[in-house]
Amino acid sequence: MKKVRKGFGFNSTIVDVEEAKDKKSKTTGAIECADCGDIFYTKDIDTKNSAMSCSCKNIRITLGKFYAPSPGRSEHYILLHCIRSKTKIYSVIKETLEPVQPYKEY
């Protein structure tokens, strides 16, 4: 049985791969353009629609491929290119698309 690490740092644990894949997240990421206000949700980004940009062309989103041995929980990572201004990145609840907590500027 293959194992995978769940969590980060000292709080991480080793679990079975199937157990890690069965857990579904209740949140997803939101990427919002500061210029035009377009919002992209990470749950909607996959290999079929991996190249996209906002209406003002400030944000470009593509996918990169992990070159790591299997098994893994994901095969791709999101590349975010910002041309003019910073983006807002925050978590939202999948069902309602409401922010988990108010956005904080860092």
Secondary structure, DSSP 8 states (H G I E B T S, - for coil): --EEEESSGGG-EEEEHHHHHH---SEEEEEEETTT--EEEGGG-SGGG--EE-TTS-EEEEEEE----S--S-SEEEEEEESSS-EEEEEEETTT--BSS-----
